[in-house]
Every structure is written in C-alpha cells, then in structure tokens.
Amino acid sequence: MELNVALALGSALAFAGLAGLCLGMDRHHKQVWAGKAPRRQRALRLAGWLLLALALWPCLQVWGSAVGPVVWCGLLSAAALGLVLLLPYAPRLTAALAGLATLAVVPLLFTL
C-alpha cells in the first residue's frame, strides 16, 4: 500500500469514526435528526468504534507496529480538529461527509 493511499484511508476512516461517536451522543444526534433514537445512537457509536479500529489498519500496513499507532494518533487528532470546527456549524454536512467517507473508503479498504 502506498503512503498517500494509507494517509487518505486512515484520515477518512478516522473522521467517519469520530463523527459516528459524536453523532451517537444525545446533543449532536438531536442536531441532525429530529428526535431521540436509542437504537440508531447505539449503532452510530458501534460503527464509530469499528471505523476507528479500521483506521489503524492502513497505518500498520505502511509504517509497521512501531510507528503505525503514532501516525494513527496523529490522524485521529487531525480528524478531531476538523470535526470540532465543522460539527457545531454544519451538523448535517458533518453527517453527510462521514457517510460519504465511509461509503467511499470501506470498499476500497477491502480490495487492497
């Protein structure tokens, strides 16, 4: 796997995972959807954790077990910064971007 592809995959998965965790919270869930939906919130939190775990895989493939987790933490920090800047002002756009990132990246992840 190439460096650029690993960075793109890890960044998109980290953003989507953190967005899933945020949208699983009551406050942000109500900003995007009308009411409270416990099943959807649970599914978003589970998907968020799974996507964060998947974001580690390309980092480990390219940088190995010594540097890969460090790069993964950096990608998580960058994704969190983007999420912090976007979520309060455009929560629906955040949800759409997270969904798009997941749909675009996860099939590509399994073909490599």
Secondary structure, DSSP 4 states (H G I P E B T S, - for coil): --HHHHHHHHHHHHHHHHHHHHHTSHHHHHHHSSS--HHHHHHHHHHHHHHHHHHHHHHHHHHHHHHHHHHHHHHHHHHHHHHHHHTTT-HHHHHHHHHHHHHHHHHHHHH-
